[in-house]
Every structure is written in structure tokens, then in C-alpha cells.
Amino acid sequence: MLQSIQMAIIAYPFYPNKIHAHNPPLIEDLIELEATQHQLCVSQIINMIADLKNNGTNSRYLKKMRGAFLELKTASRGGDKGGARVYLFKAAKETFYLCRAECKSGNEADALLLYSTLEILEAFQNKQPLFPNRGEQ
């Protein structure tokens, strides 16, 4: 018997006050990490996002933080692979808003990244637009 596989929906929201930026914050984070020689970390982040897309809430990388915050992180410790993190929240049953990413060396998440994820979450809860209308001139 074949099972129907339902993939998760992955969204990359923009800051509500920077809706017309060239890229969403998570993509800017990945570009910066790549430019600063963190290719292994970027590769791990891409792998974790692919796992989330394929497995949704059953992703082996998905971890609960405080409140509505979630994170993608590996079980590895240290180095670029172990420090790869994605900060996100769940918007609906299998819809995830991926907000920020980092390659951290310590145990604590970057407070500014968490604050900016909170900013996007609050805008979502207040029904502010988080995606540009790319069809406009």
C-alpha cells in the first residue's frame, strides 16, 4: 500500500518594516556565512531545512525553544556543523516560517537573532505583511 507523503511548507518571511528588501533575513544570513568561510555550516543549514521540508514536525533537527520559538540544530557538538542553527516558528499545521540562521561557537543563541525572529513572529500575529508583492512596479 502506498502512502501519500505531505511535505511541509517552508516560508522565508521579510521584516515587516523591510518588506521590499532584496532578500529575506535568513537568506542574508546564509550569504554572510558563506562569505565568511562557513561553507560547512551553510551546507548543514541547507540539509536541516531539506529535512524539515520532507518530515515537517517529525524532523530530527526540530527543537522547541521558549514560547513559540523553534530551532533547527544538529546533535553534533562544536565546529561549523555543530554550531549550525536556524530560528523559526510554526505558522500553521505544517507551515514553518524560517527567520534567521547562525553558526554559533558557544551554547547561547545570538540575542539579536532571537529578537529579530520575535519581531517577525509578532508581525505575523498582528497580520502584518511579511512577503513583498513582487508583481508591483
N, C-alpha and C positions, 0 to 999 in steps of 0.2 A: 504494500500500500504506500503510495506517495503522499508525503506531507507538503502542504503549502508553506513556503517559507516567507515570513513577513519581515522585511528589513526595516530597521529603524530609520527615521527621518533625521538628518543632521542639518542644522542651520547655523550659519555664521553671522550673527547679528552685528550691527554697527552701533556705535554710541548714539544715543538719541540726539545729542547736540552736534554730531559729526556725521549725519546721515549721508552726506554727499562725499565722504572721504573716498579715496581711490580703492582702498581695501578695508575689510573688517579688521578689528584689533587682533584676532587670532592669526590671521594671515600676515599681518605686520610683524607679530612676534616671531613667526616662523622665518620670515625673511631676515630679521635681525639675528636670530640664532644661526642661520646658515652663514650669514656674513661674518659672524664672529667665531667661525670654525667649530660649530657644534653640530656637524652633519649627523653624527650617530644619534644625538638627541632628537633631531628633526625626523630622522628615519623611524625612531621609536615612537614618536608622537603620531606619525602617519599610520604606523601599524596599529596603535591603540585606537585611533579613530576608525580605521577599517574594521577592527574587531567590534567596536560599538555599533557601527552601521550594520554589521552582519548578525550580531547577537543581542542588540538592544540592552534591556535591563539585565540580561544574563552575561554581559561582557565580563570577562575575568579581570579587566582593568578598572572597572567602575567601582568607586568607593564613595560612601557617604561622608560628607563633612558636617558642618553645623548648619542648621536651618535647611534652606532649600538648596544649598551648595552641594555639588558633587565634584569629584575629580577623577580623572583617568591617571593611573600611576601603575608602574610595574612593581613586581615583587623584588626586583633586583635592588641592591644597595650600592650607592656611590657611583661616581663617574657619570658620563653623559646619559647612558642607558638608564641607570637607576634614578637619575635626577629629573627625568622627563615627566612633566606634569601638564595636564590640561584642566582648566577650571570651567565648569559648565553648570547648567541647571536643566531640569526636565520641564518642558512646556506642556506636554500632553502625554498620553499613554506611552507612546514610543517615539516622541519627538524631543530631541535634545538640542539646546542652544549652547554651542561651544564658543566661549567668550575670550579666554586668554590662555597662553601657554608659556612655560618657562623650563629651563634646565637648571635646577637648583642644586646647590652643593651641600646645604645643611638640611635640617629637619623641618624648618619653618617655611611656610609659603610666603611669597612676597606680598606684603600687606597692600601695596599699591595695586597689584594684580587682582587681589581679592576685592578691594574696594571698587575697582572698575567693573568687575563681574557683578557686584552688588548694584552698581549704577544701572547696568543693563537689565538686571532682574527687576529692579524697581520700575524702570520704564516699561518693561513687559507687563508687569502687574497693573500699571496705570494706563495700559493700552496705547502707549506712545508708539509711533512708527519706529521700527528698528531696521528696516530694509529700504534702500533707495528705490525710487521708481526709475529704472534705467531707460525707460521709454521716453522720458521727458527730454526736452531740448535745453 
